[in-house]
Amino acid sequence: MLILVWFVICILFYFVQLLLGNSGHALEVFAVLSGVAIFLISKIKYKIK
């Protein structure tokens, strides 16, 4: 499960950097998106059990 979270976070970081580049909001957008992704992964994990 931890590998899935790490993989999703890396993909999100790549896309945020690709879209926003060196803008000042790239880190904030990455933080929000990674939080949402981890929340959704945990919801899916507990729904499967």
N, C-alpha and C positions, 0 to 999 in steps of 0.2 A: 504494500500500500504506500509506503514511504517513497518507493521508486516512482510510482504513478504521480504523486504530489510533486516530486522533484522534476519530473519530465514536463508536467503541465506548467510549472513555474518557469522553467527554462524557455518553453515555447512562448508564454506570455511576455517574458522579458524581451525576447527577440522581436516580437511584433510591435511592442511599445517602442523600443529603440528604433525600429525600422520606420514606424509612422511618425514619431515625434522627434527623433534625433536628439539634438542637444538642447531642446526647449526646457524651460525650468519646470514644466509640469510632468515630464516623463516619469519621474520617480513617484509622484503622487498617483498618477494613473496606474502605474504598475502595482503600487500598494493596494489600491482599491480592487483592481482586477484579480490580484492573487488572493486577497481575502475572500472575494466572491467565489473563486474557483475552489479554494479549500473548503468553504462552507458547502458548496454543491457536492464535492467529492464525499464529504462526511455524511451528507444526507443520503446519497446513493449507497454508501457503505452500510448504513444502518437500515435502509429500506430492503436491501438484499437479505439481511439476516433474518 
